[in-house]
């Protein structure tokens, strides 16, 4: 390797979503005032004091099929920087502490990074915050098909699939934000002897990563290995006995690491440096060939949330259960994105119709269930008359209970309070938004994975 707009009416909300228990759908009336995004030129009549560090953080927003990147100052609704990556970034992520954005340029076999410019350092008796102008990092990775990017508590892992036709093998890069800041010994790699569409989860000095038999026709792996870091590389310690056919999707929380398989979910538990595995089978309620393909986890939640086609499930590693969440997606649409919020108290899912659903967790004895709290239509269009090719994306703040949503047709960003479903942030853009990710200083809870 080289180095979003008005809330649903009651009638529409009832038709779209079915909630369990005492779930409520909250309708909030508001009169939004969208402020145009301002450029920092030093002469704007709305100048602010930029000497303090912004607690709201910044949003990195890309444009469709373009290498143009905008960094938005959320607090002041200003463009903090306009940058350009080498190629179009088909996906964007944050690193383990949300200082850097990971720009995955899949078609070009390249990964670049943007320093969001807001971070903090441990000064012994306190954490000291810093704020600078965003900038493109001089660190990059070049390898075939960068795909899944995941975060552990102290590291970020990037899985490069490789290419079977050209006999280019898969590999994994595990690194910390310190590596991006210049500490070159903070990088270690896994090198495979075949290609695969795999996934890796960094866990301290270990990385759990996928294994594929080179003789199989599918590029999806079927097993999980435990790899131990030794300097700049990892050695394979073991292969877990539990098979995981058609493996796709992984996540972790404080106790467990999960990998989604065609027939269930493998749960790996770490205790006193020992890793043990078990498997939870798909529920009988799943349709034929239905499987979980995406997993999300959070340090403050014992459960994982999974996406199984157009349905949501809870994977409960403590009770060995996979349970469907009572929720219905907009007809003829797909899930555009979803995750836990910054402290694990809420989760939200956005579908391709621009409907945002906010979930709250409710306890029943020693069990926890996720229920629909709010339903929001993030635009003014009828659901049956959306503009052609309109896209909606979301990103969660790491410091506040807010989810940000972009609308490519309206060219704006809306920030929704996950407790009330009210719009708290409104920024009008002078460009078409595509992908987005929040960067800044995380607060209020342990880091989400």
KEBALUM-933370 format. One record per residue (C-alpha): residue number from 1; residue in one letter; x, y, z. Coordinates in steps of 0.25 Angstrom, whole numbers. Layout:
N
+-----+--------+-------+-------+-------+
| num | residu |    c1 |    c2 |    c3 |
+-----+--------+-------+-------+-------+
| NUM |      A |     X |     Y |     Z |
...
+-----+--------+-------+-------+-------+
//
This chain:
449
+-----+--------+-------+-------+-------+
| num | residu |    c1 |    c2 |    c3 |
+-----+--------+-------+-------+-------+
|   1 |      X |     0 |     0 |     0 |
|   2 |      X |     5 |    14 |    -4 |
|   3 |      X |     6 |    22 |     5 |
|   4 |      X |  -141 |    74 |    19 |
|   5 |      X |  -153 |    81 |    23 |
|   6 |      X |  -167 |    80 |    29 |
|   7 |      X |  -173 |    70 |    39 |
|   8 |      X |  -182 |    59 |    34 |
|   9 |      X |  -197 |    61 |    36 |
|  10 |      X |  -204 |    51 |    45 |
|  11 |      X |  -210 |    44 |    34 |
|  12 |      X |  -197 |    42 |    26 |
|  13 |      X |  -190 |    38 |    39 |
|  14 |      X |  -200 |    28 |    42 |
|  15 |      X |  -199 |    22 |    28 |
|  16 |      X |  -184 |    21 |    28 |
|  17 |      X |  -181 |    16 |    42 |
|  18 |      X |  -186 |     6 |    52 |
|  19 |      X |  -180 |     7 |    66 |
|  20 |      X |  -180 |    -3 |    77 |
|  21 |      X |  -185 |    -1 |    92 |
|  22 |      X |  -188 |    14 |    95 |
|  23 |      X |  -180 |    19 |    84 |
|  24 |      X |  -184 |    33 |    80 |
|  25 |      X |  -182 |    41 |    67 |
|  26 |      X |  -180 |    56 |    71 |
|  27 |      X |  -184 |    66 |    61 |
|  28 |      X |  -176 |    79 |    63 |
|  29 |      X |  -180 |    92 |    57 |
|  30 |      X |  -169 |   102 |    54 |
|  31 |      X |  -166 |   114 |    45 |
|  32 |      X |  -153 |   111 |    39 |
|  33 |      X |  -144 |   123 |    35 |
|  34 |      X |  -133 |   118 |    26 |
|  35 |      X |  -120 |   126 |    27 |
|  36 |      X |  -111 |   126 |    15 |
|  37 |      X |   -97 |   121 |    17 |
|  38 |      X |   -87 |   132 |    18 |
|  39 |      X |   -73 |   132 |    14 |
|  40 |      X |   -62 |   136 |    24 |
|  41 |      X |   -55 |   148 |    17 |
|  42 |      X |   -53 |   157 |    29 |
|  43 |      X |   -63 |   168 |    24 |
|  44 |      X |   -76 |   162 |    27 |
|  45 |      X |   -85 |   170 |    35 |
|  46 |      X |   -89 |   157 |    43 |
|  47 |      X |   -74 |   155 |    47 |
|  48 |      X |   -73 |   146 |    60 |
|  49 |      X |   -62 |   144 |    70 |
|  50 |      X |   -54 |   132 |    65 |
|  51 |      X |   -44 |   132 |    77 |
|  52 |      X |   -52 |   121 |    84 |
|  53 |      X |   -54 |   107 |    80 |
|  54 |      X |   -67 |   103 |    74 |
|  55 |      X |   -75 |    93 |    82 |
|  56 |      X |   -84 |    90 |    70 |
|  57 |      X |   -73 |    86 |    61 |
|  58 |      X |   -72 |    85 |    46 |
|  59 |      X |   -79 |    78 |    35 |
|  60 |      X |   -71 |    73 |    23 |
|  61 |      X |   -80 |    72 |    11 |
|  62 |      X |   -77 |    67 |    -3 |
|  63 |      X |   -83 |    69 |   -16 |
|  64 |      X |   -89 |    59 |   -26 |
|  65 |      X |   -78 |    53 |   -35 |
|  66 |      X |   -69 |    64 |   -32 |
|  67 |      X |   -56 |    66 |   -24 |
|  68 |      X |   -61 |    79 |   -17 |
|  69 |      X |   -62 |    78 |    -2 |
|  70 |      X |   -68 |    89 |     7 |
|  71 |      X |   -65 |    90 |    22 |
|  72 |      X |   -77 |    97 |    29 |
|  73 |      X |   -76 |   104 |    42 |
|  74 |      X |   -89 |   100 |    49 |
|  75 |      X |   -89 |   110 |    60 |
|  76 |      X |   -87 |   122 |    51 |
|  77 |      X |   -93 |   116 |    38 |
|  78 |      X |   -81 |   120 |    30 |
|  79 |      X |   -72 |   112 |    20 |
|  80 |      X |   -59 |   110 |    28 |
|  81 |      X |   -52 |   104 |    16 |
|  82 |      X |   -53 |   100 |     2 |
|  83 |      X |   -44 |    88 |    -2 |
|  84 |      X |   -42 |    78 |   -13 |
|  85 |      X |   -39 |    63 |   -12 |
|  86 |      X |   -32 |    56 |   -23 |
|  87 |      X |   -45 |    49 |   -28 |
|  88 |      X |   -59 |    48 |   -25 |
|  89 |      X |   -61 |    42 |   -11 |
|  90 |      X |   -72 |    32 |   -12 |
|  91 |      X |   -73 |    31 |     3 |
|  92 |      X |   -68 |    39 |    15 |
|  93 |      X |   -66 |    35 |    30 |
|  94 |      X |   -60 |    41 |    42 |
|  95 |      X |   -47 |    35 |    49 |
|  96 |      X |   -48 |    29 |    63 |
|  97 |      X |   -49 |    43 |    71 |
|  98 |      X |   -56 |    51 |    59 |
|  99 |      X |   -44 |    60 |    56 |
| 100 |      X |   -42 |    55 |    42 |
| 101 |      X |   -51 |    52 |    31 |
| 102 |      X |   -48 |    39 |    23 |
| 103 |      X |   -50 |    41 |     8 |
| 104 |      X |   -52 |    28 |     1 |
| 105 |      X |   -50 |    29 |   -14 |
| 106 |      X |   -54 |    14 |   -17 |
| 107 |      X |   -53 |    15 |   -33 |
| 108 |      X |   -39 |    21 |   -32 |
| 109 |      X |   -33 |    12 |   -21 |
| 110 |      X |   -30 |    24 |   -12 |
| 111 |      X |   -33 |    29 |     2 |
| 112 |      X |   -30 |    43 |     6 |
| 113 |      X |   -32 |    51 |    19 |
| 114 |      X |   -37 |    64 |    23 |
| 115 |      X |   -33 |    70 |    37 |
| 116 |      X |   -46 |    77 |    42 |
| 117 |      X |   -38 |    86 |    50 |
| 118 |      X |   -45 |    84 |    63 |
| 119 |      X |   -39 |    75 |    74 |
| 120 |      X |   -34 |    74 |    88 |
| 121 |      X |   -22 |    69 |    95 |
| 122 |      X |   -20 |    63 |   109 |
| 123 |      X |   -12 |    73 |   118 |
| 124 |      X |   -12 |    64 |   130 |
| 125 |      X |   -22 |    72 |   139 |
| 126 |      X |   -31 |    76 |   127 |
| 127 |      X |   -34 |    74 |   113 |
| 128 |      X |   -30 |    86 |   104 |
| 129 |      X |   -38 |    89 |    92 |
| 130 |      X |   -32 |    95 |    79 |
| 131 |      X |   -37 |   101 |    66 |
| 132 |      X |   -31 |   103 |    53 |
| 133 |      X |   -35 |   105 |    39 |
| 134 |      X |   -38 |    91 |    32 |
| 135 |      X |   -28 |    85 |    23 |
| 136 |      X |   -25 |    73 |    14 |
| 137 |      X |   -16 |    64 |    20 |
| 138 |      X |    -3 |    60 |    13 |
| 139 |      X |    -6 |    45 |    17 |
| 140 |      X |   -13 |    36 |     7 |
| 141 |      X |   -14 |    21 |     4 |
| 142 |      X |   -14 |    15 |   -10 |
| 143 |      X |   -19 |     1 |   -11 |
| 144 |      X |   -30 |    -6 |   -19 |
| 145 |      X |   -45 |    -4 |   -15 |
| 146 |      X |   -45 |     3 |    -1 |
| 147 |      X |   -58 |    -1 |     5 |
| 148 |      X |   -62 |    -3 |    19 |
| 149 |      X |   -57 |     8 |    29 |
| 150 |      X |   -59 |     5 |    44 |
| 151 |      X |   -55 |    11 |    57 |
| 152 |      X |   -50 |     5 |    70 |
| 153 |      X |   -48 |    12 |    83 |
| 154 |      X |   -34 |    16 |    79 |
| 155 |      X |   -32 |    13 |    64 |
| 156 |      X |   -39 |    13 |    51 |
| 157 |      X |   -38 |     1 |    41 |
| 158 |      X |   -40 |     2 |    26 |
| 159 |      X |   -42 |   -11 |    18 |
| 160 |      X |   -37 |   -11 |     4 |
| 161 |      X |   -44 |   -22 |    -4 |
| 162 |      X |   -33 |   -24 |   -15 |
| 163 |      X |   -37 |   -30 |   -28 |
| 164 |      X |   -38 |   -45 |   -32 |
| 165 |      X |   -37 |   -42 |   -47 |
| 166 |      X |   -23 |   -35 |   -46 |
| 167 |      X |   -19 |   -44 |   -34 |
| 168 |      X |   -18 |   -32 |   -25 |
| 169 |      X |   -20 |   -37 |   -10 |
| 170 |      X |   -28 |   -31 |     1 |
| 171 |      X |   -22 |   -23 |    12 |
| 172 |      X |   -25 |   -15 |    25 |
| 173 |      X |   -19 |    -2 |    30 |
| 174 |      X |   -21 |     0 |    45 |
| 175 |      X |   -16 |    14 |    50 |
| 176 |      X |   -20 |    25 |    59 |
| 177 |      X |   -22 |    40 |    58 |
| 178 |      X |    -7 |    41 |    63 |
| 179 |      X |    -3 |    34 |    51 |
| 180 |      X |   -10 |    45 |    42 |
| 181 |      X |    -3 |    55 |    51 |
| 182 |      X |    11 |    50 |    48 |
| 183 |      X |    14 |    38 |    57 |
| 184 |      X |    17 |    28 |    47 |
| 185 |      X |    18 |    16 |    56 |
| 186 |      X |     3 |    17 |    59 |
| 187 |      X |     0 |     9 |    46 |
| 188 |      X |     0 |    -6 |    45 |
| 189 |      X |    -6 |   -15 |    34 |
| 190 |      X |   -12 |   -28 |    31 |
| 191 |      X |    -8 |   -35 |    17 |
| 192 |      X |   -16 |   -46 |    11 |
| 193 |      X |   -13 |   -56 |     1 |
| 194 |      X |   -26 |   -54 |    -7 |
| 195 |      X |   -36 |   -43 |   -10 |
| 196 |      X |   -50 |   -42 |    -2 |
| 197 |      X |   -61 |   -32 |     1 |
| 198 |      X |   -57 |   -32 |    16 |
| 199 |      X |   -58 |   -24 |    29 |
| 200 |      X |   -49 |   -22 |    41 |
| 201 |      X |   -52 |   -17 |    55 |
| 202 |      X |   -40 |   -11 |    63 |
| 203 |      X |   -40 |   -15 |    78 |
| 204 |      X |   -27 |    -9 |    85 |
| 205 |      X |   -15 |   -17 |    81 |
| 206 |      X |   -24 |   -27 |    74 |
| 207 |      X |   -32 |   -26 |    61 |
| 208 |      X |   -43 |   -36 |    57 |
| 209 |      X |   -44 |   -37 |    42 |
| 210 |      X |   -50 |   -46 |    32 |
| 211 |      X |   -45 |   -59 |    25 |
| 212 |      X |   -48 |   -64 |    11 |
| 213 |      X |   -45 |   -77 |     5 |
| 214 |      X |   -38 |   -74 |    -8 |
| 215 |      X |   -45 |   -86 |   -15 |
| 216 |      X |   -59 |   -80 |   -13 |
| 217 |      X |   -66 |   -73 |   -24 |
| 218 |      X |   -72 |   -62 |   -15 |
| 219 |      X |   -64 |   -50 |   -11 |
| 220 |      X |   -71 |   -50 |     2 |
| 221 |      X |   -63 |   -57 |    14 |
| 222 |      X |   -68 |   -68 |    22 |
| 223 |      X |   -60 |   -68 |    35 |
| 224 |      X |   -54 |   -58 |    45 |
| 225 |      X |   -40 |   -57 |    50 |
| 226 |      X |   -33 |   -51 |    62 |
| 227 |      X |   -20 |   -43 |    59 |
| 228 |      X |   -10 |   -38 |    69 |
| 229 |      X |    -2 |   -26 |    66 |
| 230 |      X |    13 |   -27 |    65 |
| 231 |      X |    20 |   -14 |    61 |
| 232 |      X |    15 |   -10 |    47 |
| 233 |      X |     7 |   -23 |    45 |
| 234 |      X |    -2 |   -33 |    50 |
| 235 |      X |    -1 |   -48 |    52 |
| 236 |      X |   -12 |   -57 |    52 |
| 237 |      X |   -15 |   -63 |    66 |
| 238 |      X |   -27 |   -71 |    63 |
| 239 |      X |   -39 |   -74 |    54 |
| 240 |      X |   -53 |   -75 |    61 |
| 241 |      X |   -60 |   -88 |    60 |
| 242 |      X |   -73 |   -81 |    57 |
| 243 |      X |   -76 |   -80 |    42 |
| 244 |      X |   -81 |   -67 |    36 |
| 245 |      X |   -86 |   -70 |    21 |
| 246 |      X |   -87 |   -58 |    12 |
| 247 |      X |   -82 |   -49 |    23 |
| 248 |      X |   -85 |   -34 |    21 |
| 249 |      X |   -86 |   -24 |    32 |
| 250 |      X |   -79 |   -22 |    46 |
| 251 |      X |   -80 |   -13 |    58 |
| 252 |      X |   -75 |   -13 |    73 |
| 253 |      X |   -79 |    -8 |    86 |
| 254 |      X |   -72 |    -8 |   100 |
| 255 |      X |   -74 |   -23 |   102 |
| 256 |      X |   -76 |   -29 |    88 |
| 257 |      X |   -72 |   -30 |    74 |
| 258 |      X |   -82 |   -34 |    64 |
| 259 |      X |   -82 |   -39 |    49 |
| 260 |      X |   -94 |   -41 |    41 |
| 261 |      X |   -95 |   -54 |    33 |
| 262 |      X |  -105 |   -59 |    23 |
| 263 |      X |  -111 |   -68 |    34 |
| 264 |      X |  -110 |   -60 |    46 |
| 265 |      X |  -100 |   -51 |    54 |
| 266 |      X |   -87 |   -56 |    61 |
| 267 |      X |   -84 |   -49 |    74 |
| 268 |      X |   -70 |   -49 |    79 |
| 269 |      X |   -68 |   -45 |    94 |
| 270 |      X |   -55 |   -40 |   100 |
| 271 |      X |   -52 |   -43 |   115 |
| 272 |      X |   -39 |   -41 |   121 |
| 273 |      X |   -32 |   -42 |   108 |
| 274 |      X |   -39 |   -55 |   104 |
| 275 |      X |   -48 |   -55 |    92 |
| 276 |      X |   -60 |   -65 |    91 |
| 277 |      X |   -70 |   -66 |    80 |
| 278 |      X |   -85 |   -70 |    79 |
| 279 |      X |   -95 |   -69 |    68 |
| 280 |      X |  -110 |   -64 |    68 |
| 281 |      X |  -118 |   -70 |    57 |
| 282 |      X |  -127 |   -61 |    48 |
| 283 |      X |  -141 |   -61 |    54 |
| 284 |      X |  -152 |   -70 |    48 |
| 285 |      X |  -160 |   -57 |    44 |
| 286 |      X |  -149 |   -54 |    33 |
| 287 |      X |  -154 |   -56 |    19 |
| 288 |      X |  -146 |   -66 |    10 |
| 289 |      X |  -132 |   -61 |     7 |
| 290 |      X |  -134 |   -49 |    16 |
| 291 |      X |  -122 |   -46 |    24 |
| 292 |      X |  -115 |   -34 |    32 |
| 293 |      X |  -105 |   -27 |    24 |
| 294 |      X |  -102 |   -15 |    32 |
| 295 |      X |   -99 |   -14 |    47 |
| 296 |      X |   -98 |    -2 |    56 |
| 297 |      X |   -93 |    -1 |    71 |
| 298 |      X |   -90 |     9 |    82 |
| 299 |      X |   -81 |     8 |    94 |
| 300 |      X |   -93 |    12 |   103 |
| 301 |      X |  -103 |     1 |    97 |
| 302 |      X |  -102 |   -14 |   100 |
| 303 |      X |  -110 |   -16 |    87 |
| 304 |      X |  -107 |   -15 |    72 |
| 305 |      X |  -116 |    -9 |    62 |
| 306 |      X |  -117 |   -16 |    49 |
| 307 |      X |  -122 |   -14 |    35 |
| 308 |      X |  -129 |   -26 |    28 |
| 309 |      X |  -133 |   -21 |    14 |
| 310 |      X |  -144 |   -10 |    17 |
| 311 |      X |  -146 |   -15 |    32 |
| 312 |      X |  -139 |   -11 |    45 |
| 313 |      X |  -135 |   -21 |    56 |
| 314 |      X |  -129 |   -21 |    69 |
| 315 |      X |  -118 |   -31 |    72 |
| 316 |      X |  -117 |   -34 |    87 |
| 317 |      X |  -104 |   -41 |    90 |
| 318 |      X |  -108 |   -42 |   105 |
| 319 |      X |  -121 |   -50 |   102 |
| 320 |      X |  -117 |   -57 |    89 |
| 321 |      X |  -128 |   -51 |    81 |
| 322 |      X |  -131 |   -44 |    68 |
| 323 |      X |  -144 |   -36 |    69 |
| 324 |      X |  -150 |   -27 |    58 |
| 325 |      X |  -153 |   -13 |    61 |
| 326 |      X |  -168 |    -9 |    58 |
| 327 |      X |  -165 |     1 |    47 |
| 328 |      X |  -170 |     2 |    33 |
| 329 |      X |  -161 |     9 |    22 |
| 330 |      X |  -168 |    18 |    12 |
| 331 |      X |  -174 |     9 |     1 |
| 332 |      X |  -164 |     6 |   -11 |
| 333 |      X |  -152 |    13 |    -4 |
| 334 |      X |  -139 |     8 |     2 |
| 335 |      X |  -132 |    12 |    15 |
| 336 |      X |  -122 |    24 |    12 |
| 337 |      X |  -115 |    23 |    25 |
| 338 |      X |  -116 |    22 |    40 |
| 339 |      X |  -109 |    20 |    53 |
| 340 |      X |  -108 |    23 |    68 |
| 341 |      X |  -107 |    37 |    73 |
| 342 |      X |   -95 |    43 |    81 |
| 343 |      X |   -99 |    36 |    94 |
| 344 |      X |  -107 |    24 |    90 |
| 345 |      X |  -120 |    29 |    96 |
| 346 |      X |  -126 |    31 |    82 |
| 347 |      X |  -125 |    25 |    68 |
| 348 |      X |  -130 |    30 |    55 |
| 349 |      X |  -132 |    25 |    41 |
| 350 |      X |  -134 |    33 |    28 |
| 351 |      X |  -140 |    26 |    16 |
| 352 |      X |  -139 |    30 |     1 |
| 353 |      X |  -153 |    37 |     1 |
| 354 |      X |  -147 |    47 |    11 |
| 355 |      X |  -154 |    42 |    23 |
| 356 |      X |  -146 |    43 |    36 |
| 357 |      X |  -151 |    33 |    47 |
| 358 |      X |  -145 |    35 |    62 |
| 359 |      X |  -145 |    24 |    72 |
| 360 |      X |  -144 |    24 |    87 |
| 361 |      X |  -140 |    12 |    96 |
| 362 |      X |  -150 |     7 |   106 |
| 363 |      X |  -146 |    -2 |   117 |
| 364 |      X |  -155 |   -14 |   121 |
| 365 |      X |  -149 |   -21 |   133 |
| 366 |      X |  -135 |   -25 |   128 |
| 367 |      X |  -139 |   -24 |   114 |
| 368 |      X |  -138 |   -11 |   105 |
| 369 |      X |  -147 |    -9 |    93 |
| 370 |      X |  -146 |     2 |    82 |
| 371 |      X |  -159 |    10 |    79 |
| 372 |      X |  -163 |    21 |    69 |
| 373 |      X |  -163 |    34 |    76 |
| 374 |      X |  -164 |    44 |    64 |
| 375 |      X |  -166 |    44 |    49 |
| 376 |      X |  -161 |    55 |    40 |
| 377 |      X |  -163 |    58 |    25 |
| 378 |      X |  -150 |    67 |    23 |
| 379 |      X |  -155 |    73 |    10 |
| 380 |      X |  -168 |    80 |     4 |
| 381 |      X |  -171 |    70 |    -7 |
| 382 |      X |  -182 |    60 |    -7 |
| 383 |      X |  -176 |    46 |    -5 |
| 384 |      X |  -182 |    42 |   -18 |
| 385 |      X |  -176 |    54 |   -26 |
| 386 |      X |  -161 |    55 |   -22 |
| 387 |      X |  -152 |    62 |   -31 |
| 388 |      X |  -144 |    53 |   -40 |
| 389 |      X |  -131 |    48 |   -35 |
| 390 |      X |  -133 |    55 |   -21 |
| 391 |      X |  -124 |    50 |   -10 |
| 392 |      X |  -125 |    51 |     5 |
| 393 |      X |  -113 |    48 |    14 |
| 394 |      X |  -111 |    49 |    29 |
| 395 |      X |  -100 |    50 |    39 |
| 396 |      X |  -100 |    51 |    54 |
| 397 |      X |   -93 |    61 |    63 |
| 398 |      X |   -83 |    55 |    73 |
| 399 |      X |   -86 |    66 |    83 |
| 400 |      X |  -101 |    69 |    83 |
| 401 |      X |  -114 |    61 |    81 |
| 402 |      X |  -115 |    66 |    67 |
| 403 |      X |  -116 |    59 |    54 |
| 404 |      X |  -112 |    67 |    41 |
| 405 |      X |  -120 |    64 |    28 |
| 406 |      X |  -116 |    69 |    14 |
| 407 |      X |  -126 |    71 |     2 |
| 408 |      X |  -119 |    71 |   -11 |
| 409 |      X |  -131 |    78 |   -18 |
| 410 |      X |  -134 |    89 |    -7 |
| 411 |      X |  -118 |    90 |    -5 |
| 412 |      X |  -119 |    92 |     9 |
| 413 |      X |  -115 |    85 |    23 |
| 414 |      X |  -125 |    83 |    34 |
| 415 |      X |  -121 |    79 |    48 |
| 416 |      X |  -132 |    72 |    56 |
| 417 |      X |  -133 |    71 |    71 |
| 418 |      X |  -134 |    56 |    73 |
| 419 |      X |  -142 |    59 |    86 |
| 420 |      X |  -153 |    68 |    81 |
| 421 |      X |  -151 |    66 |    65 |
| 422 |      X |  -150 |    81 |    64 |
| 423 |      X |  -141 |    88 |    54 |
| 424 |      X |  -130 |    94 |    62 |
| 425 |      X |  -120 |    97 |    50 |
| 426 |      X |  -123 |   102 |    36 |
| 427 |      X |  -112 |   105 |    26 |
| 428 |      X |  -115 |   109 |    12 |
| 429 |      X |  -104 |   104 |     2 |
| 430 |      X |   -99 |   110 |   -11 |
| 431 |      X |   -96 |    96 |   -16 |
| 432 |      X |  -102 |    82 |   -18 |
| 433 |      X |   -99 |    74 |    -5 |
| 434 |      X |   -96 |    59 |    -6 |
| 435 |      X |   -89 |    52 |     6 |
| 436 |      X |   -87 |    58 |    19 |
| 437 |      X |   -80 |    55 |    32 |
| 438 |      X |   -79 |    62 |    46 |
| 439 |      X |   -65 |    66 |    51 |
| 440 |      X |   -61 |    72 |    64 |
| 441 |      X |   -59 |    69 |    79 |
| 442 |      X |   -68 |    58 |    84 |
| 443 |      X |   -76 |    60 |    97 |
| 444 |      X |   -86 |    54 |   106 |
| 445 |      X |   -83 |    40 |   105 |
| 446 |      X |   -73 |    30 |   101 |
| 447 |      X |   -69 |    28 |    87 |
| 448 |      X |   -78 |    21 |    77 |
| 449 |      X |   -73 |    10 |    68 |
+-----+--------+-------+-------+-------+
//
